């Protein structure tokens, strides 16, 4: 029983334009994303999964969700605002935004 998850990184955004985001599902790296690319992975449909984008010492908050069998969801990861990036200097995962689009 599996579902499909596509993680997309839009072309826009000056920050991180030459850097890859490491995509993690349940704490394991499943791929890397450059700007204007996407990554599709199969995930278990019988339990909640945790998805996160990482870069260097920081990244995104963790998105958690459970998909139905054969469901396909779209997640977007992108740089947050410059202010949020500045706040990241004080700790936390505020460098990258993560959200479900569908």
Secondary structure as GFF3:
##gff-version 3
##sequence-region A 1 102
A	DSSP	beta_strand	2	9	.	.	.	ID=ss1
A	DSSP	beta_strand	21	25	.	.	.	ID=ss2
A	DSSP	beta_strand	28	33	.	.	.	ID=ss3
A	DSSP	beta_strand	37	44	.	.	.	ID=ss4
A	DSSP	beta_strand	49	55	.	.	.	ID=ss5
A	DSSP	beta_strand	58	59	.	.	.	ID=ss6
A	DSSP	beta_strand	63	65	.	.	.	ID=ss7
A	DSSP	beta_strand	72	79	.	.	.	ID=ss8
A	DSSP	alpha_helix	82	87	.	.	.	ID=ss9
A	DSSP	three_ten_helix	88	90	.	.	.	ID=ss10
A	DSSP	beta_strand	96	100	.	.	.	ID=ss11
###
